[in-house]
Amino acid sequence: MGVPFVTLKGDKPNSRGAASIQSAIVLNGWNADTPEQYLEIAETMAGDIDALAVLRGALRQRVAESSVGDRQIYVGAVESAYRDM
């Protein structure tokens, strides 16, 4: 919960789930569509130690305030999806 990670979106649930979590906490720039893009993102993000430190310091709070970490937001989103269906 306190460590950012690069995700390679694929067709398996675990890679899609990881990308979904990243999107929920507004870290879309950490999601790659290709292996080449994965390496590019990893190199870029690893090269900015100061930005990583700031992100790590804020990540736990970002998760807690997102639909991933806040039950009320999550339940509201699920209920809304059920209504739409």
N, C-alpha and C positions, 0 to 999 in steps of 0.2 A: 504494500500500500504506500510505501514511501520511496519506491524506486521506479523511475520511468523505464520503459522498454520499447524496443522497436518490434513491430508486428508485421509479419508477411501474411497479408490476407490471402486466403485460399478457399477451398471448397469444403473444408472440414469444420465441424462446429467449434472446435477449440480456437482455430485461427479467426473465425468470424466473431466469436465471443470476445476475444481479446481486442479485436478492432472496435467492437461495439463499446466496450468499456472505455477504450481510449477516446472514442468520439463523445461519450457521455461526459467526460471530464475535459473536453475541448483540447485534446492532444492529437488531432487528426494528422498533424505533420509527422507523427511517429508511425503512421501506418503506411506500409509499402505495398504496391501492387505487383512488383516483380522482384526477383532476387537481386538484380542490379540496383534497383531503387532502394532495397533493404540495406545494401552495403553503403550506398551513398548517404542515406539518412544516418546510419550508425556512425560513419566517419565524421559527418558534420556535427552531430550532437555530441560525440565524444571529444571533439576538438574545442568545445566551449565549456570549459570546466566551471567558470563563474556562473553561466546560465544554468548548468546542471545543478549547482549548489542551491541556487534560488528556487528552481523547480522542485528539488527534493524537499526543501523546507516548506513549500506550499502544497505539496501533493496530497498529503493526508487530509488537509482541510478541504481541498478541491473535491476529493472523493466523498467526504462526509456531506458536502453540500450539493452533491449531484444526485441524479436519479439512481445511481448505483449504490450510494451510501445512505440515502435518506428514505426510510420506508414509506413515509407519506407521499413523497413525490413519486416513488416507484409504483405504489398502489394506485395513485391517481392516473398514472400513465397506462397501467394495465387496464383499469376500469374504462378509460377513454377508448383504448384499443378494442375492448369487448363491445362497447357501444357502437363503434364504427363498423365492426363486423356484423 
